[in-house]
Amino acid sequence: MADSGEQMEIPGLETPRNDRVHRAAKAYYKAMQLRKAELENEVAAHATLLRIMLEEGVEIYNYNGIEARIDVTKKVKVKNTEPSKEE
């Protein structure tokens, strides 16, 4: 029989539910899914920015506190050049 990677439970010896661990695990899983979705959005936004900058022939863009520059590896580096306003 092939190992599926899952531990088999013996009837009557199932893992008991631990409410605190269960809630924490669900919260972490939700946060992990949100982070994954945001990463996908970031990757798409990066690709769009790079494509537009290449189409427009702009290697360095610096306006109103936003700087975007295409480096030699054809990646765009973006940073906020204005000092942060701490409250």
C-alpha positions in Angstrom: 0.0 0.0 0.0 1.4 3.4 -1.0 2.0 6.0 1.7 -0.4 8.9 1.3 1.4 11.1 3.8 -1.6 11.2 6.1 -1.7 9.5 9.4 -4.6 7.0 9.7 -6.8 7.4 12.8 -7.8 4.4 14.8 -11.5 4.4 15.6 -12.1 5.8 19.0 -8.7 7.5 19.1 -9.4 10.4 16.8 -7.7 13.7 17.6 -10.0 15.7 19.9 -11.1 19.2 18.8 -9.2 22.0 20.6 -11.2 25.1 20.1 -8.3 27.6 20.7 -6.0 25.7 18.3 -8.8 25.3 15.8 -9.7 29.0 15.8 -6.0 30.0 15.6 -5.4 27.6 12.7 -8.5 28.9 10.8 -7.4 32.5 11.3 -3.9 31.7 10.1 -5.2 29.9 7.1 -7.5 32.8 6.2 -4.5 35.3 6.5 -2.4 33.0 4.4 -5.1 32.9 1.7 -5.4 36.7 1.7 -1.6 37.1 1.5 -1.5 34.8 -1.5 -4.3 36.7 -3.2 -2.5 40.0 -2.5 0.8 38.6 -3.9 -1.0 37.6 -7.1 -2.4 41.2 -7.3 1.1 42.6 -6.7 2.7 40.4 -9.4 0.0 41.5 -11.9 0.4 45.2 -11.0 4.2 44.8 -11.4 3.8 43.2 -14.9 1.4 46.0 -15.9 3.7 48.7 -14.7 6.7 47.2 -16.5 4.8 46.7 -19.7 3.5 50.3 -19.7 6.9 51.8 -18.9 8.5 49.8 -21.7 5.7 50.8 -24.1 6.2 54.5 -23.1 10.0 54.3 -23.3 10.2 55.5 -19.7 13.1 53.9 -17.7 12.9 56.2 -14.7 9.7 57.9 -13.4 9.8 60.2 -10.5 6.8 62.4 -9.7 5.0 63.5 -6.6 6.8 61.2 -4.2 6.6 58.0 -6.3 9.8 56.8 -8.0 9.8 53.8 -10.4 12.8 52.7 -12.3 13.5 49.7 -14.5 16.7 48.0 -13.6 19.0 46.0 -15.9 17.1 42.7 -15.2 13.9 44.3 -16.5 12.3 44.6 -13.1 10.7 47.7 -11.8 11.8 49.1 -8.5 9.2 51.4 -6.8 9.6 53.4 -3.7 8.0 56.3 -1.9 10.5 59.2 -1.8 8.5 61.4 0.5 9.3 61.2 4.3 6.7 59.2 6.1 4.1 61.2 8.1 3.9 59.6 11.5 0.9 60.5 13.6 
